[in-house]
């Protein structure tokens, strides 16, 4: 069976077959079981899994639509065992998961209304550490292109939303298409925010501390057609 893939997905220098397996295996075997009562990190798992099979959409597609996230989580659970890597990847790429990623949503919310700010803050710290820190134990950095693409996407989308904006699809698509762009964007964010974020318990505090990332995260106002990446 020839996988059903978006027209430009096969041109991605980020998502090779092994890269798809690495992320989906992690999300299926570790992420989903570990986030049963954690809707915020379920959003990230849904978003990352959908990017792995060629989803092209804005950062709001999952963060603001819990019902779509729930559908994707169930689809991930239904993927074949990671004991058969090729079966898992080819099944994920056959179009069914992507269809779920693109499914209609009847439930809309916001970062502030639906998620726990302490969980959001902790996740931001974890993502920054994986992308930028060179000294933590156990040392498990996001150093592979697909790891960097989705992790930076999570961090940027959350920062944008905390500041009343969103990560546009064009920026997220570039992260998932071009590993050189991904590496550049990671370097820029890590240079801009050179130390990890402090813990926060309010969305006002999260917005204040992540405002520095607005220029490098492809942030734009909701409903804007384009997000401009500022090069420093």
C-alpha positions as a Markdown table, in Angstrom:
| # | Residue | x | y | z |
|---|---|---|---|---|
| 1 | Unk | 0.0 | 0.0 | 0.0 |
| 2 | Unk | 1.3 | 3.5 | -0.9 |
| 3 | Unk | 1.0 | 5.8 | 2.1 |
| 4 | Unk | -1.4 | 8.7 | 1.7 |
| 5 | Unk | 0.8 | 11.7 | 2.3 |
| 6 | Unk | 0.4 | 15.5 | 1.9 |
| 7 | Unk | 1.8 | 16.7 | -1.4 |
| 8 | Unk | 5.0 | 18.2 | 0.1 |
| 9 | Unk | 5.5 | 15.9 | 3.1 |
| 10 | Unk | 7.8 | 13.6 | 1.2 |
| 11 | Unk | 10.1 | 16.6 | 0.6 |
| 12 | Unk | 10.6 | 17.1 | 4.3 |
| 13 | Unk | 14.2 | 16.8 | 5.6 |
| 14 | Unk | 12.8 | 16.5 | 9.1 |
| 15 | Unk | 10.4 | 13.6 | 8.9 |
| 16 | Unk | 12.2 | 10.5 | 7.5 |
| 17 | Unk | 10.6 | 7.1 | 8.3 |
| 18 | Unk | 12.9 | 6.5 | 11.3 |
| 19 | Unk | 12.0 | 10.0 | 12.6 |
| 20 | Unk | 8.3 | 9.3 | 12.3 |
| 21 | Unk | 8.8 | 6.1 | 14.2 |
| 22 | Unk | 10.9 | 7.7 | 16.9 |
| 23 | Unk | 8.3 | 10.3 | 17.8 |
| 24 | Unk | 5.2 | 8.1 | 17.4 |
| 25 | Unk | 6.7 | 5.3 | 19.4 |
| 26 | Unk | 7.5 | 7.8 | 22.2 |
| 27 | Unk | 4.0 | 9.4 | 22.1 |
| 28 | Unk | 2.2 | 6.0 | 21.9 |
| 29 | Unk | 4.2 | 4.1 | 24.5 |
| 30 | Unk | 5.1 | 6.8 | 26.9 |
| 31 | Unk | 3.2 | 10.0 | 26.3 |
| 32 | Unk | -0.3 | 8.8 | 26.1 |
| 33 | Unk | -0.2 | 6.5 | 29.1 |
| 34 | Unk | 1.6 | 9.2 | 31.1 |
| 35 | Unk | -0.9 | 12.0 | 30.4 |
| 36 | Unk | -4.2 | 10.5 | 31.2 |
| 37 | Unk | -5.1 | 13.3 | 33.6 |
| 38 | Unk | -3.0 | 16.0 | 31.9 |
| 39 | Unk | -5.0 | 17.7 | 29.1 |
| 40 | Unk | -2.2 | 20.2 | 28.3 |
| 41 | Unk | 0.4 | 17.6 | 27.5 |
| 42 | Unk | -2.2 | 15.6 | 25.7 |
| 43 | Unk | -2.6 | 18.6 | 23.4 |
| 44 | Unk | 1.2 | 18.5 | 22.7 |
| 45 | Unk | 1.1 | 14.8 | 22.0 |
| 46 | Unk | -1.8 | 15.2 | 19.6 |
| 47 | Unk | -0.1 | 18.2 | 17.9 |
| 48 | Unk | 3.3 | 16.4 | 17.6 |
| 49 | Unk | 1.8 | 13.2 | 16.3 |
| 50 | Unk | -0.2 | 15.0 | 13.6 |
| 51 | Unk | 2.9 | 17.0 | 12.5 |
| 52 | Unk | 4.7 | 13.6 | 12.2 |
| 53 | Unk | 2.2 | 12.5 | 9.5 |
| 54 | Unk | 2.1 | 15.8 | 7.6 |
| 55 | Unk | -0.5 | 17.9 | 9.3 |
| 56 | Unk | -0.3 | 21.5 | 8.1 |
| 57 | Unk | -2.2 | 23.9 | 10.4 |
| 58 | Unk | -1.9 | 26.7 | 13.0 |
| 59 | Unk | -1.0 | 26.1 | 16.6 |
| 60 | Unk | -4.6 | 26.7 | 17.7 |
| 61 | Unk | -5.8 | 23.5 | 15.9 |
| 62 | Unk | -5.2 | 21.4 | 18.9 |
| 63 | Unk | -4.5 | 23.7 | 21.9 |
| 64 | Unk | -7.9 | 25.3 | 21.5 |
| 65 | Unk | -9.9 | 22.2 | 20.5 |
| 66 | Unk | -9.9 | 19.5 | 23.2 |
| 67 | Unk | -12.4 | 17.3 | 21.4 |
| 68 | Unk | -10.0 | 17.1 | 18.4 |
| 69 | Unk | -7.2 | 16.2 | 20.8 |
| 70 | Unk | -9.3 | 13.5 | 22.3 |
| 71 | Unk | -9.9 | 12.0 | 18.9 |
| 72 | Unk | -6.2 | 12.0 | 18.0 |
| 73 | Unk | -5.3 | 10.4 | 21.3 |
| 74 | Unk | -7.7 | 7.6 | 20.6 |
| 75 | Unk | -6.3 | 7.2 | 17.1 |
| 76 | Unk | -2.7 | 7.0 | 18.5 |
| 77 | Unk | -3.9 | 4.3 | 20.9 |
| 78 | Unk | -5.2 | 2.4 | 17.9 |
| 79 | Unk | -2.0 | 2.3 | 16.0 |
| 80 | Unk | -0.1 | -1.0 | 15.8 |
| 81 | Unk | 2.4 | -2.0 | 18.4 |
| 82 | Unk | 5.8 | -0.4 | 18.2 |
| 83 | Unk | 7.2 | -3.9 | 18.2 |
| 84 | Unk | 6.7 | -3.7 | 14.4 |
| 85 | Unk | 8.2 | -0.3 | 13.4 |
| 86 | Unk | 7.4 | -0.5 | 9.7 |
| 87 | Unk | 3.8 | -1.5 | 10.4 |
| 88 | Unk | 3.4 | 1.4 | 12.9 |
| 89 | Unk | 4.8 | 4.0 | 10.5 |
| 90 | Unk | 3.0 | 2.8 | 7.4 |
| 91 | Unk | -0.3 | 2.6 | 9.3 |
| 92 | Unk | 0.2 | 6.0 | 10.7 |
| 93 | Unk | 0.9 | 7.3 | 7.2 |
| 94 | Unk | -2.0 | 5.6 | 5.4 |
| 95 | Unk | -4.2 | 8.7 | 5.8 |
| 96 | Unk | -6.5 | 7.7 | 8.7 |
| 97 | Unk | -4.5 | 9.5 | 11.4 |
| 98 | Unk | -4.2 | 12.6 | 9.3 |
| 99 | Unk | -8.0 | 12.5 | 8.7 |
| 100 | Unk | -8.5 | 12.5 | 12.4 |
| 101 | Unk | -6.0 | 15.4 | 12.8 |
| 102 | Unk | -8.1 | 17.3 | 10.3 |
| 103 | Unk | -11.5 | 16.4 | 11.8 |
| 104 | Unk | -14.1 | 19.0 | 12.6 |
| 105 | Unk | -14.3 | 20.3 | 16.2 |
| 106 | Unk | -17.3 | 21.4 | 18.0 |
| 107 | Unk | -15.5 | 22.4 | 21.2 |
| 108 | Unk | -13.4 | 25.6 | 21.4 |
| 109 | Unk | -11.5 | 27.0 | 24.4 |
| 110 | Unk | -8.5 | 29.1 | 25.3 |
| 111 | Unk | -5.2 | 28.5 | 27.1 |
| 112 | Unk | -6.4 | 30.4 | 30.1 |
| 113 | Unk | -9.9 | 28.9 | 30.4 |
| 114 | Unk | -9.0 | 25.2 | 30.0 |
| 115 | Unk | -5.4 | 24.5 | 31.3 |
| 116 | Unk | -3.7 | 24.6 | 34.6 |
| 117 | Unk | -1.0 | 27.4 | 34.6 |
| 118 | Unk | 1.3 | 25.4 | 36.8 |
| 119 | Unk | 1.3 | 22.5 | 34.3 |
| 120 | Unk | 1.8 | 24.9 | 31.5 |
| 121 | Unk | 4.7 | 26.6 | 33.3 |
| 122 | Unk | 6.3 | 23.2 | 34.0 |
| 123 | Unk | 6.0 | 22.1 | 30.4 |
| 124 | Unk | 7.6 | 25.3 | 29.2 |
| 125 | Unk | 10.5 | 24.7 | 31.5 |
| 126 | Unk | 10.8 | 21.1 | 30.2 |
| 127 | Unk | 10.7 | 22.1 | 26.6 |
| 128 | Unk | 13.3 | 24.8 | 27.0 |
| 129 | Unk | 15.6 | 22.4 | 28.9 |
| 130 | Unk | 15.3 | 19.8 | 26.2 |
| 131 | Unk | 16.1 | 22.4 | 23.5 |
| 132 | Unk | 18.6 | 24.6 | 25.1 |
| 133 | Unk | 20.3 | 23.1 | 28.2 |
| 134 | Unk | 23.6 | 21.3 | 28.0 |
| 135 | Unk | 23.7 | 20.2 | 31.6 |
| 136 | Unk | 20.9 | 18.2 | 33.1 |
| 137 | Unk | 20.5 | 14.7 | 34.4 |
| 138 | Unk | 19.5 | 12.4 | 32.9 |
| 139 | Unk | 20.7 | 14.1 | 29.8 |
| 140 | Unk | 17.9 | 13.6 | 27.3 |
| 141 | Unk | 18.0 | 16.6 | 24.9 |
| 142 | Unk | 15.8 | 17.3 | 21.9 |
| 143 | Unk | 18.7 | 17.1 | 19.4 |
| 144 | Unk | 17.2 | 15.2 | 16.5 |
| 145 | Unk | 15.4 | 17.4 | 13.9 |
| 146 | Unk | 12.0 | 15.9 | 14.5 |
| 147 | Unk | 12.4 | 16.3 | 18.2 |
| 148 | Unk | 13.4 | 19.9 | 17.8 |
| 149 | Unk | 10.6 | 20.7 | 15.4 |
| 150 | Unk | 7.8 | 19.5 | 17.6 |
| 151 | Unk | 9.3 | 20.7 | 20.9 |
| 152 | Unk | 10.0 | 24.2 | 19.6 |
| 153 | Unk | 6.5 | 24.2 | 18.1 |
| 154 | Unk | 5.0 | 23.4 | 21.5 |
| 155 | Unk | 7.1 | 26.1 | 23.2 |
| 156 | Unk | 6.4 | 28.7 | 20.6 |
| 157 | Unk | 2.7 | 28.0 | 20.3 |
| 158 | Unk | 2.3 | 28.2 | 24.1 |
| 159 | Unk | 4.3 | 31.4 | 24.3 |
| 160 | Unk | 2.2 | 32.9 | 21.5 |
| 161 | Unk | -1.1 | 31.9 | 23.1 |
| 162 | Unk | -0.1 | 33.2 | 26.5 |
| 163 | Unk | 0.4 | 36.6 | 24.9 |
| 164 | Unk | -2.9 | 36.6 | 23.0 |
| 165 | Unk | -1.4 | 35.4 | 19.7 |
| 166 | Unk | -0.9 | 32.1 | 17.9 |
| 167 | Unk | 1.8 | 30.3 | 16.0 |
| 168 | Unk | 0.8 | 30.3 | 12.4 |
| 169 | Unk | 0.8 | 27.3 | 10.2 |
| 170 | Unk | 3.5 | 28.7 | 7.9 |
| 171 | Unk | 6.0 | 28.9 | 10.7 |
| 172 | Unk | 5.2 | 25.5 | 12.1 |
| 173 | Unk | 5.3 | 24.0 | 8.6 |
| 174 | Unk | 8.8 | 25.4 | 8.0 |
| 175 | Unk | 9.9 | 23.8 | 11.3 |
| 176 | Unk | 8.6 | 20.4 | 10.1 |
| 177 | Unk | 9.9 | 20.7 | 6.5 |
| 178 | Unk | 13.4 | 22.0 | 6.7 |
| 179 | Unk | 15.8 | 20.7 | 9.4 |
| 180 | Unk | 18.2 | 23.6 | 8.7 |
| 181 | Unk | 15.5 | 26.1 | 9.4 |
| 182 | Unk | 14.6 | 24.1 | 12.5 |
| 183 | Unk | 18.1 | 24.2 | 13.8 |
| 184 | Unk | 18.4 | 27.9 | 13.1 |
| 185 | Unk | 15.1 | 28.6 | 14.9 |
| 186 | Unk | 16.2 | 26.6 | 17.9 |
| 187 | Unk | 19.5 | 28.4 | 18.1 |
| 188 | Unk | 17.7 | 31.8 | 17.9 |
| 189 | Unk | 15.2 | 31.0 | 20.7 |
| 190 | Unk | 18.0 | 29.6 | 22.9 |
| 191 | Unk | 20.1 | 32.7 | 22.4 |
| 192 | Unk | 17.1 | 34.9 | 23.1 |
| 193 | Unk | 16.2 | 33.0 | 26.3 |
| 194 | Unk | 19.6 | 31.9 | 27.6 |
| 195 | Unk | 18.4 | 30.6 | 31.0 |
| 196 | Unk | 15.4 | 28.5 | 31.8 |
| 197 | Unk | 12.1 | 30.1 | 32.8 |
| 198 | Unk | 11.2 | 30.5 | 36.4 |
| 199 | Unk | 8.1 | 28.6 | 37.7 |
| 200 | Unk | 4.9 | 30.5 | 37.3 |
| 201 | Unk | 1.4 | 29.9 | 38.7 |
| 202 | Unk | -0.5 | 32.5 | 36.7 |
| 203 | Unk | -1.0 | 33.1 | 33.0 |
| 204 | Unk | -0.1 | 36.7 | 33.5 |
| 205 | Unk | 3.3 | 35.6 | 34.8 |
| 206 | Unk | 3.7 | 33.1 | 31.9 |
| 207 | Unk | 2.8 | 35.9 | 29.4 |
| 208 | Unk | 5.3 | 38.3 | 30.9 |
| 209 | Unk | 8.2 | 35.8 | 30.9 |
| 210 | Unk | 7.6 | 34.4 | 27.4 |
| 211 | Unk | 7.0 | 37.8 | 25.7 |
| 212 | Unk | 10.7 | 37.8 | 24.8 |
| 213 | Unk | 10.0 | 34.9 | 22.4 |
| 214 | Unk | 7.4 | 36.6 | 20.3 |
| 215 | Unk | 9.8 | 37.7 | 17.5 |
| 216 | Unk | 11.4 | 34.3 | 17.0 |
| 217 | Unk | 8.3 | 32.1 | 17.3 |
| 218 | Unk | 6.2 | 33.1 | 14.3 |
| 219 | Unk | 3.6 | 34.7 | 16.5 |
| 220 | Unk | 0.7 | 36.6 | 14.9 |
| 221 | Unk | -2.7 | 37.7 | 16.0 |
| 222 | Unk | -5.5 | 35.2 | 15.7 |
| 223 | Unk | -7.0 | 35.2 | 12.2 |
| 224 | Unk | -3.9 | 36.9 | 10.7 |
| 225 | Unk | -2.8 | 35.3 | 7.4 |
| 226 | Unk | 0.9 | 35.6 | 8.0 |
| 227 | Unk | 3.3 | 35.4 | 10.9 |
| 228 | Unk | 6.7 | 37.0 | 10.3 |
| 229 | Unk | 9.8 | 35.4 | 11.8 |
| 230 | Unk | 12.0 | 38.2 | 13.0 |
| 231 | Unk | 15.7 | 37.6 | 12.4 |
| 232 | Unk | 18.0 | 39.1 | 15.0 |
